[in-house]
Amino acid sequence: MSNSLSSKIIGGNLVLRIAIGLVLGILLALINKDWAVNVGVLGQFFVKSLRAIAPILVFVLVLSAIANKEVGSDSKLKPILVLYVLGTFLAALTAVVLSFMFPTTLELTASPDGLAPPEGIGQILKTVIFNLVDNPLTALSNGNFIGILAWSIGLGIAFRHGSASSKMFLNDLANAVSFVVKVVIAFAPIGVFGLVAETVAVNGLDAFEGYARLLLVLVGAMLFVALVLNPLLVFWKIRRNPYPLTFTCLRESGVTAFFTRSSAANIPVNMNLAKRLGVRDEIASVAIPLGASINMAGAAITVTVLTLAAAYTQGIQPDFTTALLLSVVASICACGASGVAGGSLLLIPLACSLFNIPNDIAAQVIGVGFVIGVIQDSVETALNSSTDVLFTTAVSYSEDQK
């Protein structure tokens, strides 16, 4: 009886249940805003659960996968990284083209307090390097996935010389953590219900009317990347119709990422999806957490569009060469974006420095970003996170065909 009950909780059509939760959340927000705000705690609990399990999941799975590693898995990581970098740059370039076609100006407002944007690319690279050598317990508690990957890979290599019983224990531990993740993900419909109800009740739709054109450019660029550019890159790898895989990743990864607004929190969802799509753990356990840190097409679009909007607002008409340089800078900056909600916005001052836009203006642009963040950051995270599992699966399929 207990096995049957757990199967019903973990199994079933998750996407359908999430869709039902989404609709019920919207209806509750329209019927009673106070109740909707109160049930928002369900969404917050779900997101917190994902963020809590994600670092442990990555650490244990990578450690187990490396310790029990199959020969030849390293060869698949390089093409995945190539897709990550290429996809992020082409996304920034897409944002440049759309910004040129539909130039947008901003109504600047006061910026939020307490922001600390990076001062330059050097600072971003320094942060990445320091994250690599972070204390392992600190990395786990703070969700520093670069540090978690570094320690888990190092310990995994060491455990390759361990006893068979040690390797078996790591494998059993990985299976146990994976089961906990499945249980957490099974409650996604309830979490989405709470997140949607609170978001619609608090923000409504009126707050975004003044930024409709900016949102259209941002969301349009992200949709183009998700529905045109990414499928082309996937077709390049698998040489067959890319849309079934693309839509599966958008539906099962993008939906939850849209509402959690955190690539890091969506790692367990992506790991679970990759496993169901047939990607081996030793590939997914490294590529997907790495993607949550460096595969940031949506962040590159956000940085590019808002920077060019700031330039137009200041009366600057950027030439295409400078805009192309902006694409490169935005791609590099995006790799340093935090895997949490709003992480890309703090990189805008760095990109604005290309056009000599003052920091106080750039800070106000960040303020605009926070105003539209409920929509912009949700779509951005959905694109970023779904692309992680999409590219990882595409390369896995491509290698399996050889």
C-alpha positions in Angstrom: 0.0 0.0 0.0 2.8 2.4 0.9 4.6 1.7 -2.4 1.4 2.4 -4.3 0.9 5.7 -2.4 4.5 6.9 -3.0 4.2 6.0 -6.7 1.0 8.1 -7.0 2.7 11.1 -5.3 5.9 10.9 -7.4 4.5 9.6 -10.6 1.6 10.9 -12.7 1.4 13.7 -15.3 3.3 16.4 -13.5 2.9 19.0 -16.3 -0.9 18.6 -16.2 -0.9 19.0 -12.4 1.3 22.1 -12.6 -1.0 23.6 -15.2 -4.0 23.0 -12.9 -2.1 24.7 -10.0 -1.3 27.6 -12.3 -4.9 28.2 -13.3 -6.1 27.8 -9.7 -3.5 30.3 -8.5 -4.7 32.9 -11.0 -8.4 32.3 -10.1 -7.7 32.7 -6.4 -5.8 35.9 -7.0 -8.7 37.3 -9.0 -11.3 36.2 -6.4 -9.6 37.1 -3.1 -6.2 38.9 -3.1 -5.8 38.5 0.7 -6.1 34.7 0.5 -3.8 34.6 -2.5 -1.1 36.5 -0.6 -1.5 34.1 2.3 -1.1 31.0 0.2 2.1 32.5 -1.2 3.8 30.7 1.7 3.3 27.5 -0.2 5.3 28.8 -3.1 8.0 30.1 -0.9 8.2 26.8 0.9 8.6 25.0 -2.4 11.3 27.3 -3.7 13.2 27.0 -0.3 13.0 23.3 -0.5 14.5 23.2 -4.0 17.3 25.6 -3.0 18.0 23.5 0.1 18.3 20.2 -1.8 20.0 21.5 -4.9 23.6 21.9 -3.4 23.4 18.5 -1.7 22.1 16.9 -4.9 24.9 18.4 -7.1 27.6 17.5 -4.5 26.5 13.9 -4.0 25.7 13.1 -7.7 29.0 14.6 -9.0 31.0 12.8 -6.3 29.3 9.5 -7.0 29.5 9.9 -10.8 33.2 10.7 -10.8 34.0 7.9 -8.3 32.1 5.4 -10.4 32.9 7.2 -13.7 32.6 5.4 -17.0 35.4 5.9 -19.5 34.7 8.4 -22.2 32.2 10.7 -20.4 34.7 13.6 -20.4 34.5 13.9 -24.2 30.8 15.0 -24.0 31.5 18.0 -21.7 33.5 20.0 -24.3 30.7 20.1 -26.9 28.2 21.0 -24.2 30.4 23.9 -23.1 30.7 25.0 -26.7 26.9 25.1 -27.0 26.6 27.1 -23.8 29.1 29.7 -24.9 27.8 29.9 -28.5 24.2 30.1 -27.4 24.8 32.9 -24.9 26.7 35.0 -27.5 24.1 34.5 -30.2 21.4 35.4 -27.7 23.2 38.7 -27.0 23.6 39.3 -30.7 19.8 38.7 -31.2 19.1 41.3 -28.5 21.3 43.8 -30.4 19.4 43.2 -33.7 16.0 43.6 -32.0 17.1 46.7 -30.1 18.3 48.2 -33.4 15.0 47.4 -35.0 12.9 48.6 -32.1 14.9 51.3 -30.2 13.5 51.8 -26.7 13.9 54.6 -24.2 13.3 54.5 -20.5 11.5 56.5 -17.8 14.2 56.4 -15.2 13.3 56.3 -11.5 15.2 56.0 -8.3 17.2 52.8 -8.0 16.9 50.3 -5.1 19.3 50.7 -2.2 21.9 48.3 -1.1 23.1 47.2 -4.6 26.7 46.4 -5.3 27.3 46.0 -9.0 30.7 44.5 -10.1 33.3 47.1 -11.0 34.7 45.3 -14.0 35.2 41.9 -15.7 38.3 41.4 -13.6 36.1 41.5 -10.5 33.8 38.9 -12.0 36.7 36.6 -12.9 38.2 37.1 -9.4 34.9 36.1 -7.8 34.8 33.0 -10.0 38.3 32.0 -9.0 37.7 32.6 -5.3 34.5 30.5 -5.6 36.5 27.6 -6.8 38.5 27.4 -3.6 35.7 28.2 -1.2 35.3 26.2 2.0 33.2 23.2 1.0 30.8 23.6 3.9 30.4 27.3 3.1 29.9 26.5 -0.6 27.1 24.0 0.3 25.4 26.4 2.7 25.6 29.4 0.3 24.7 27.5 -2.9 28.1 28.2 -4.5 27.8 25.7 -7.3 31.3 26.5 -8.8 32.9 25.6 -5.4 30.6 22.6 -5.0 31.6 21.3 -8.4 35.3 21.8 -7.7 35.2 19.9 -4.4 33.0 17.1 -5.6 35.1 16.5 -8.7 38.3 16.6 -6.5 36.9 14.2 -4.0 35.4 12.0 -6.7 38.8 11.6 -8.3 40.2 10.6 -4.9 37.4 8.1 -4.3 38.2 6.4 -7.7 41.1 4.8 -5.8 38.8 3.8 -2.9 37.3 0.4 -2.1 34.4 -1.0 -3.9 32.3 -0.7 -0.8 33.0 3.0 -0.6 31.9 3.5 -4.2 28.8 1.4 -3.6 28.0 3.6 -0.6 28.3 6.8 -2.7 26.1 5.3 -5.3 23.4 4.4 -2.7 23.7 7.9 -1.2 23.2 9.4 -4.7 20.1 7.3 -5.2 18.7 8.3 -1.8 19.2 12.0 -2.5 17.6 11.6 -5.9 14.6 10.0 -4.3 14.2 13.0 -1.9 14.4 15.3 -5.0 11.6 13.4 -6.7 9.4 13.8 -3.6 10.1 17.6 -3.5 9.4 17.9 -7.3 6.1 16.0 -6.8 4.8 18.9 -4.8 5.6 21.4 -7.6 1.9 21.9 -8.5 1.2 23.1 -4.9 4.3 25.4 -5.1 3.3 26.8 -8.4 -0.2 27.4 -7.1 1.2 29.5 -4.2 3.7 31.4 -6.3 1.2 32.3 -9.0 -1.5 33.4 -6.6 0.9 35.7 -4.7 2.5 37.1 -7.8 -0.8 38.0 -9.5 -2.3 39.3 -6.3 0.6 41.6 -5.4 1.6 42.9 -8.8 -1.4 42.6 -11.1 -0.9 43.7 -14.6 -1.2 47.5 -14.4 2.4 48.0 -13.1 3.8 46.9 -16.5 1.8 49.1 -18.9 4.5 51.9 -19.0 7.2 49.4 -19.9 5.2 47.4 -22.5 7.6 48.2 -25.4 10.7 47.3 -23.4 9.1 44.1 -22.2 8.1 43.2 -25.8 11.7 43.6 -27.0 13.1 41.6 -24.0 10.5 38.8 -24.1 10.5 38.8 -28.0 14.3 38.2 -28.0 14.0 35.5 -25.5 11.2 33.7 -27.3 13.2 34.0 -30.6 16.1 32.3 -28.9 13.9 29.6 -27.3 11.9 28.8 -30.4 14.2 29.5 -33.3 17.9 29.8 -32.3 18.1 27.0 -29.8 16.3 24.5 -32.0 18.7 25.4 -34.8 21.7 24.7 -32.5 20.0 21.4 -31.4 19.4 20.4 -35.0 23.1 21.1 -35.7 23.9 18.4 -33.1 21.2 15.8 -33.5 20.3 16.2 -37.2 16.6 15.6 -36.8 13.5 17.5 -35.8 14.6 19.5 -32.7 11.2 20.7 -31.6 9.9 17.6 -29.7 13.0 17.9 -27.4 12.8 21.7 -27.3 9.1 21.7 -26.3 9.7 19.0 -23.7 12.4 21.0 -22.0 10.4 24.2 -22.1 7.3 22.5 -20.8 8.9 20.5 -18.0 11.9 22.7 -17.1 10.9 26.1 -18.3 7.5 26.2 -16.5 9.0 25.5 -13.0 11.9 27.9 -13.7 9.5 30.6 -14.7 7.8 30.6 -11.3 10.8 29.8 -9.1 12.9 32.5 -10.9 16.1 30.7 -9.9 18.3 28.6 -12.1 19.9 27.2 -9.0 16.6 26.1 -7.5 15.7 24.5 -10.8 18.7 22.2 -10.9 16.9 19.3 -9.3 14.1 19.6 -11.8 16.6 19.6 -14.7 18.5 16.6 -13.2 15.3 14.7 -12.9 14.3 15.6 -16.5 17.7 14.7 -17.9 17.6 11.3 -16.3 14.1 10.6 -17.8 15.5 11.8 -21.2 18.2 9.2 -21.0 21.2 11.4 -20.2 23.7 9.5 -18.0 24.3 10.8 -14.5 28.0 11.4 -15.0 27.2 13.9 -17.8 24.1 15.6 -16.4 25.5 15.9 -12.8 28.4 18.1 -14.1 26.9 19.8 -17.2 23.6 21.0 -15.7 25.0 22.6 -12.5 27.7 24.2 -14.6 25.0 25.5 -17.0 23.2 27.1 -14.1 26.3 29.2 -13.5 27.6 30.0 -17.0 24.8 29.2 -19.6 22.9 32.5 -19.4 21.3 33.4 -22.7 18.5 35.2 -21.0 20.9 37.2 -18.8 22.9 38.2 -21.9 19.6 39.4 -23.5 18.6 41.4 -20.4 22.0 43.1 -20.1 22.1 44.0 -23.8 18.6 45.3 -24.2 18.6 47.4 -21.0 22.1 48.8 -21.8 21.1 49.8 -25.3 17.8 51.3 -24.0 19.9 53.4 -21.5 22.1 54.5 -24.4 19.0 55.6 -26.5 17.6 57.4 -23.4 20.8 59.4 -23.2 20.7 60.3 -26.9 23.5 57.9 -27.8 23.1 56.2 -31.2 25.5 53.2 -30.9 27.1 51.8 -34.1 26.9 48.1 -34.9 30.6 47.6 -34.1 30.2 48.9 -30.6 27.0 46.9 -30.2 28.9 43.8 -31.4 31.5 44.4 -28.7 28.6 44.8 -26.2 27.4 41.3 -27.2 30.8 39.9 -26.3 30.9 41.8 -23.0 27.3 40.9 -22.2 28.1 37.2 -22.8 31.1 37.3 -20.5 29.1 39.2 -17.9 26.2 36.8 -18.1 28.5 33.9 -17.2 29.1 35.8 -13.9 25.4 36.3 -13.2 24.1 34.8 -10.0 21.8 31.8 -10.3 19.1 33.6 -8.3 16.3 36.0 -9.1 17.5 39.4 -10.5 21.2 38.3 -10.7 21.7 39.7 -14.2 20.5 43.2 -13.4 23.6 44.0 -11.3 25.8 43.5 -14.4 24.1 46.4 -16.3 26.5 49.2 -15.0 29.5 47.2 -16.3 27.9 47.0 -19.8 26.8 50.7 -19.6 30.4 51.7 -19.1 31.1 50.9 -22.8 29.0 53.9 -23.7 30.3 56.1 -20.9 26.9 56.1 -19.3 27.3 57.4 -15.7 26.8 55.0 -12.9 23.9 56.9 -11.4 22.0 56.5 -14.7 23.0 52.8 -14.9 21.7 52.3 -11.3 18.4 53.8 -12.3 18.3 51.3 -15.2 18.6 48.6 -12.6 15.6 50.1 -10.9 13.6 49.7 -14.1 14.8 46.1 -14.2 13.3 45.4 -10.8 10.0 47.0 -11.8 9.6 44.7 -14.8 11.4 41.8 -13.0 8.3 39.8 -12.3 7.9 39.2 -16.0 11.5 39.7 -17.3 13.3 37.6 -14.7 10.7 34.8 -14.9 11.1 34.5 -18.7 14.9 34.9 -18.5 15.2 32.1 -15.9 12.9 29.8 -17.9 15.1 30.3 -21.0 18.4 29.9 -19.1 17.3 26.8 -17.2 15.5 25.0 -19.9 18.5 25.6 -22.2 20.8 23.8 -19.7 18.9 20.5 -20.0 18.2 21.0 -23.7 21.8 21.4 -24.8 23.0 18.7 -22.4 20.5 16.2 -23.8 21.2 17.2 -27.4 24.9 16.5 -27.1 24.2 13.3 -25.3 21.9 12.2 -28.2 24.5 13.3 -30.7 27.3 11.3 -29.1 25.0 8.2 -28.8 24.4 8.3 -32.5 28.1 8.0 -33.3 
